[in-house]
Amino acid sequence: MSEPILQCTGLCKNYGQKTALDNVTFSLQRGRIIGLLGPNGSGKSTLMKLANGLLTPSSGEIRIAGNVPGIETHAIVSYLPERTYFSDWMTADDLLNFFQDFYSDFNINKAADMLTHLGIQPRDTLKTMSKGTKEKIQLVVVMSREADLYLLDEPIGGVDPAARDYILNTILTNYNENSTVLISTHLISDIEKVLDEVLFLNKGQLVLQKTVDDIRAEYGKSVDALFREVFAC
Ligand SMILES: Nc1ncnc2c1ncn2[C@@H]1O[C@H](COP(=O)(O)OP(=O)(O)OP(=O)(O)O)[C@@H](O)[C@H]1O
């Protein structure tokens, strides 16, 4: 098997006394779309931030294509954070130019086409846009990079169901067979049709890593149904 695009070994992250990730070990291969699923506070965003080098592990390690997160990995990872970091005065056009300046793998024509398709005006500022529209723009720019690994932290939470389908198709059609997409979400039933594999996190521990096909074959259930059973309150 080829080198994993992402590998965690005994990964732990504490915030003071609070354990957010507890001895997490798994690896992800290239060419897969993977759902990172778990209840509130299970450690999904923490894992995404560690993969981006925004946090450092308390112990254990996380590697992207064999490297510790840093300058080399930023060049191959496209990250959609859980919260926007763009300024309100920026227009959609500004954002495209910003990405083009920052990332040599950014395909500005692809991004512009997607914005047109979504009916987003290039001269509108983020300040005047709805939450869902802002989310769409962010996802468009993140998916318009030719990255090896896309880390999407809650990409469709504020987007209406019709736009969700467009966005999922955008994800499917914009990644190539050597890339991997890791998506954290609570909207499992919307997203499971595009997933190859899922990771279930519970209280910072990895409790399941399986392909969607295996889940259907072994449990006779959808991922959504299995999630509701495993995490029933
Ligand atoms: N900056 C922080 N300081 C202290 N504790 C934190 C901090 N960030 C996260 N935590 C705690 O770490 C745990 C994991 O949080 P994290 O945000 O990774 O979970 P999550 O699975 O992304 O949750 P959600 O689905 O609600 O977004 C939670 O118990 C949370 O309260």
The ligand as an SDF file (V2000), in Angstrom:
LIG
                    3D

 31 33  0  0  0  0  0  0  0  0999 V2000
   -9.6100   26.1270   22.9750 N   0  0  0  0  0  0  0  0  0  0  0  0
  -10.1280   25.1990   23.7730 C   0  0  0  0  0  0  0  0  0  0  0  0
   -9.9310   25.2470   25.1210 N   0  0  0  0  0  0  0  0  0  0  0  0
  -10.4270   24.3090   25.9430 C   0  0  0  0  0  0  0  0  0  0  0  0
  -11.1470   23.2500   25.5200 N   0  0  0  0  0  0  0  0  0  0  0  0
  -11.3890   23.1490   24.2100 C   0  0  0  0  0  0  0  0  0  0  0  0
  -10.8930   24.1180   23.2730 C   0  0  0  0  0  0  0  0  0  0  0  0
  -11.2880   23.7420   22.0160 N   0  0  0  0  0  0  0  0  0  0  0  0
  -11.9950   22.6130   22.1810 C   0  0  0  0  0  0  0  0  0  0  0  0
  -12.0510   22.2540   23.4830 N   0  0  0  0  0  0  0  0  0  0  0  0
  -12.7000   21.0570   24.0500 C   0  0  0  0  0  0  0  0  0  0  0  0
  -12.1630   19.9220   23.3870 O   0  0  0  0  0  0  0  0  0  0  0  0
  -13.1800   18.9750   23.0980 C   0  0  0  0  0  0  0  0  0  0  0  0
  -13.2260   18.6980   21.6040 C   0  0  0  0  0  0  0  0  0  0  0  0
  -13.6660   19.8800   20.9380 O   0  0  0  0  0  0  0  0  0  0  0  0
  -13.7950   19.9630   19.3420 P   0  0  0  0  0  0  0  0  0  0  0  0
  -14.1360   21.3690   19.0100 O   0  0  0  0  0  0  0  0  0  0  0  0
  -12.5940   19.3620   18.7270 O   0  0  0  0  0  0  0  0  0  0  0  0
  -15.0500   18.9900   19.0930 O   0  0  0  0  0  0  0  0  0  0  0  0
  -15.9670   18.7930   17.7940 P   0  0  0  0  0  0  0  0  0  0  0  0
  -16.1520   17.3230   17.6450 O   0  0  0  0  0  0  0  0  0  0  0  0
  -15.4040   19.5490   16.6460 O   0  0  0  0  0  0  0  0  0  0  0  0
  -17.3340   19.4480   18.2770 O   0  0  0  0  0  0  0  0  0  0  0  0
  -18.5810   20.0790   17.4510 P   0  0  0  0  0  0  0  0  0  0  0  0
  -19.2370   18.9480   16.7220 O   0  0  0  0  0  0  0  0  0  0  0  0
  -19.4630   20.6320   18.5300 O   0  0  0  0  0  0  0  0  0  0  0  0
  -18.0250   21.1490   16.5370 O   0  0  0  0  0  0  0  0  0  0  0  0
  -14.4680   19.5560   23.6720 C   0  0  0  0  0  0  0  0  0  0  0  0
  -14.6850   19.0120   24.9350 O   0  0  0  0  0  0  0  0  0  0  0  0
  -14.1870   21.0260   23.7620 C   0  0  0  0  0  0  0  0  0  0  0  0
  -14.9280   21.6190   24.8050 O   0  0  0  0  0  0  0  0  0  0  0  0
  1  2  1  0
  2  3  1  0
  2  7  2  0
  3  4  2  0
  4  5  1  0
  5  6  2  0
  6  7  1  0
  6 10  1  0
  7  8  1  0
  8  9  2  0
  9 10  1  0
 10 11  1  0
 11 12  1  0
 11 30  1  0
 12 13  1  0
 13 14  1  0
 13 28  1  0
 14 15  1  0
 15 16  1  0
 16 17  2  0
 16 18  1  0
 16 19  1  0
 19 20  1  0
 20 21  2  0
 20 22  1  0
 20 23  1  0
 23 24  1  0
 24 25  2  0
 24 26  1  0
 24 27  1  0
 28 29  1  0
 28 30  1  0
 30 31  1  0
M  END
$$$$
